[in-house]
Amino acid sequence: MLIRNHYAQRIIFSVSVIGFITLLIAFFMHNPFLSMLDNLTAQLTFEFLPKKWHLLLNSFFFFSHGFGVLLVIFLLCFFLWGFKYKIPAFWILATSVISGILVHLLNLFLRTENFGHTMQMPTYGIFWATLLYSYMVIFVIPAIQKFRNRLLSQLMLLMSWFLIFIANIFQDNTQFSGMLTGILFALICLETFEILYVKQAPFYAKMNGFKNSWY
């Protein structure tokens, strides 16, 4: 089974839930330190960066929103399904759809304003970047046999996630608390569906549509 570390899943889930709730309490209680970070990051724009960075960051920003996210998810599901990893492909699709609905609903309740701009809470870009990074680490990186190539791929993924983080923090509708809640909520969704995967994958393997599927 590709996903099987029950202990780690529960630890990450618990820490993420505690961190998410603590952050929301600090946000609504107007914690001075958090408010300072929010005010600082809410004023950041691409104008503060050298122009040569704009194209690079916008390229990575593309893969954290809209069509870019759909493209990565489609390619992952397409190739996993083609290589008889039908259950993982279905899991990625289900996790993405349900988590996407939940993060948009959450944004309706938590969205706020700062310096005249509506702020995303959680931030969509870093939420999707965290999910996509996790999908790659779970299903793609372990398939690379050579340790050196696996390590380089992991570092490239981590660097890509970091550049997406930077690209999102310099948008006019993001602030620090939104970025952090985006990461934590992505981890909550991910670990919830990982726990369900471990419990339900053997059952789905017996169904007609998923017969002979690796999981």
C-alpha positions as CSV (number, residue, x, y, z in Angstrom):
1,M,0.0,0.0,0.0
2,L,1.4,3.4,-1.0
3,I,-0.1,5.2,1.9
4,R,0.3,3.3,5.1
5,N,1.9,5.3,7.9
6,H,-1.0,5.5,10.4
7,Y,1.0,7.0,13.2
8,A,2.5,9.8,11.1
9,Q,-0.9,10.6,9.6
10,R,-2.5,11.1,13.0
11,I,0.3,13.2,14.4
12,I,0.3,15.5,11.3
13,F,-3.5,15.7,11.4
14,S,-3.6,16.5,15.2
15,V,-0.8,19.1,14.9
16,S,-2.5,20.7,11.9
17,V,-5.9,20.9,13.6
18,I,-4.4,22.4,16.7
19,G,-2.3,24.9,14.7
20,F,-5.3,25.8,12.6
21,I,-7.6,26.5,15.5
22,T,-4.9,28.3,17.4
23,L,-4.2,30.5,14.4
24,L,-7.9,31.3,14.0
25,I,-8.3,32.3,17.6
26,A,-5.2,34.5,17.4
27,F,-6.6,36.1,14.2
28,F,-10.1,36.9,15.6
29,M,-8.6,38.0,18.9
30,H,-6.4,40.5,16.9
31,N,-3.1,39.2,18.3
32,P,-0.7,42.1,17.9
33,F,2.2,40.0,16.4
34,L,-0.1,38.3,13.9
35,S,-1.8,41.6,13.0
36,M,1.7,43.1,12.4
37,L,2.6,40.2,10.1
38,D,-0.7,40.5,8.3
39,N,-0.4,44.2,7.8
40,L,3.2,43.8,6.5
41,T,2.5,41.0,4.0
42,A,-0.8,42.6,2.8
43,Q,1.2,45.5,1.5
44,L,3.6,43.4,-0.5
45,T,3.3,43.5,-4.3
46,F,5.4,42.5,-7.3
47,E,6.5,46.2,-7.5
48,F,8.9,45.5,-4.6
49,L,10.7,42.8,-6.7
50,P,13.2,43.2,-9.6
51,K,11.4,42.8,-12.9
52,K,13.5,39.8,-13.9
53,W,11.8,37.9,-11.0
54,H,8.2,38.6,-12.3
55,L,8.2,36.1,-15.2
56,L,9.7,33.3,-13.0
57,L,7.3,33.8,-10.1
58,N,4.3,34.2,-12.4
59,S,5.2,30.9,-14.1
60,F,5.1,29.1,-10.8
61,F,2.0,31.1,-9.7
62,F,0.2,29.6,-12.7
63,F,0.5,26.1,-11.2
64,S,-1.3,27.1,-8.0
65,H,-4.5,28.5,-9.5
66,G,-7.2,27.6,-12.0
67,F,-6.1,25.8,-15.2
68,G,-2.6,25.2,-13.8
69,V,-3.9,23.2,-10.9
70,L,-6.4,21.3,-13.1
71,L,-3.6,20.5,-15.6
72,V,-1.4,19.0,-12.9
73,I,-4.2,17.0,-11.3
74,F,-5.4,15.7,-14.7
75,L,-1.9,14.6,-15.7
76,L,-1.3,12.8,-12.4
77,C,-4.6,11.0,-12.6
78,F,-4.1,10.2,-16.3
79,F,-0.7,8.6,-15.8
80,L,-1.5,6.8,-12.6
81,W,-4.7,5.3,-14.1
82,G,-2.7,4.3,-17.2
83,F,-0.1,2.5,-15.1
84,K,-2.8,0.6,-13.3
85,Y,-2.8,2.8,-10.2
86,K,-6.5,3.4,-10.5
87,I,-7.3,3.7,-6.8
88,P,-4.6,6.4,-6.2
89,A,-5.8,8.3,-9.3
90,F,-9.4,8.2,-8.0
91,W,-8.1,9.2,-4.5
92,I,-6.3,12.2,-5.9
93,L,-9.4,13.3,-7.8
94,A,-11.8,12.8,-4.9
95,T,-9.4,14.6,-2.5
96,S,-9.0,17.5,-4.8
97,V,-12.7,18.0,-5.6
98,I,-13.9,17.7,-2.0
99,S,-11.0,19.7,-0.5
100,G,-11.5,22.4,-3.2
101,I,-15.2,22.7,-2.3
102,L,-14.3,22.9,1.4
103,V,-11.6,25.6,1.1
104,H,-14.0,27.8,-1.0
105,L,-16.8,27.4,1.6
106,L,-14.3,28.2,4.4
107,N,-13.2,31.3,2.5
108,L,-16.8,32.6,2.4
109,F,-16.9,32.6,6.2
110,L,-13.3,33.7,7.0
111,R,-12.6,36.2,4.2
112,T,-11.6,39.6,5.5
113,E,-10.3,43.0,4.3
114,N,-7.0,44.7,4.8
115,F,-5.9,48.0,3.2
116,G,-9.0,48.1,1.0
117,H,-8.4,44.6,-0.4
118,T,-10.4,41.5,0.2
119,M,-8.0,38.9,1.6
120,Q,-8.3,35.2,1.0
121,M,-8.5,33.1,4.2
122,P,-7.2,30.5,3.6
123,T,-5.1,31.5,0.6
124,Y,-6.1,29.3,-2.4
125,G,-2.7,29.3,-4.1
126,I,-0.6,27.9,-1.2
127,F,-3.5,25.5,-0.4
128,W,-3.3,23.9,-3.8
129,A,0.5,24.1,-3.9
130,T,0.7,22.1,-0.7
131,L,-1.8,19.5,-1.9
132,L,0.0,19.1,-5.3
133,Y,3.4,18.9,-3.6
134,S,2.0,16.1,-1.3
135,Y,0.6,14.2,-4.2
136,M,4.0,14.2,-5.9
137,V,5.8,13.1,-2.8
138,I,3.4,10.3,-2.1
139,F,3.0,8.8,-5.6
140,V,5.8,10.1,-7.9
141,I,9.0,10.5,-5.9
142,P,9.0,6.9,-4.5
143,A,8.8,5.5,-8.0
144,I,12.3,7.1,-8.8
145,Q,14.7,4.2,-8.1
146,K,18.1,6.0,-7.9
147,F,18.6,7.8,-4.6
148,R,20.4,10.7,-6.1
149,N,17.6,11.4,-8.6
150,R,15.0,10.9,-6.0
151,L,16.8,13.4,-3.7
152,L,17.2,16.0,-6.6
153,S,13.5,15.6,-7.5
154,Q,12.5,16.2,-3.9
155,L,14.7,19.3,-3.7
156,M,13.2,20.6,-7.0
157,L,9.7,20.0,-5.7
158,L,10.5,21.8,-2.4
159,M,12.0,24.7,-4.3
160,S,9.0,24.9,-6.6
161,W,6.7,25.0,-3.5
162,F,8.8,27.8,-2.0
163,L,8.7,29.9,-5.2
164,I,4.9,29.4,-5.3
165,F,4.8,30.6,-1.7
166,I,6.7,33.7,-2.6
167,A,4.6,34.3,-5.7
168,N,1.4,34.1,-3.6
169,I,2.6,36.3,-0.7
170,F,3.3,39.1,-3.2
171,Q,-0.3,39.1,-4.4
172,D,-2.6,41.9,-3.3
173,N,-5.3,39.6,-1.9
174,T,-3.0,37.6,0.5
175,Q,-1.6,38.0,4.0
176,F,0.4,35.9,6.4
177,S,-2.5,34.4,8.3
178,G,-4.2,33.4,5.1
179,M,-1.0,31.7,3.8
180,L,-0.5,29.8,7.0
181,T,-4.2,28.7,7.3
182,G,-3.9,27.6,3.6
183,I,-1.0,25.3,4.5
184,L,-2.6,23.9,7.6
185,F,-6.0,23.3,6.0
186,A,-4.4,21.5,3.1
187,L,-2.6,19.2,5.6
188,I,-5.9,18.6,7.5
189,C,-7.6,17.6,4.2
190,L,-4.7,15.6,3.1
191,E,-4.3,13.6,6.3
192,T,-8.1,13.0,6.5
193,F,-8.2,11.5,3.1
194,E,-5.0,9.5,3.7
195,I,-6.7,7.9,6.7
196,L,-9.7,7.1,4.6
197,Y,-7.4,5.7,1.9
198,V,-5.8,3.2,4.2
199,K,-9.2,2.0,5.4
200,Q,-11.1,2.0,2.1
201,A,-8.5,1.1,-0.5
202,P,-8.8,-2.7,0.0
203,F,-12.6,-2.4,-0.3
204,Y,-12.4,-0.4,-3.6
205,A,-9.8,-3.0,-5.0
206,K,-12.6,-5.5,-5.1
207,M,-14.9,-3.4,-7.2
208,N,-15.2,-4.0,-10.9
209,G,-13.9,-0.6,-12.0
210,F,-10.8,-0.9,-9.8
211,K,-9.9,-4.6,-10.3
212,N,-6.2,-5.3,-10.8
213,S,-5.4,-1.8,-9.5
214,W,-2.2,-1.2,-7.5
215,Y,-2.8,0.7,-4.3
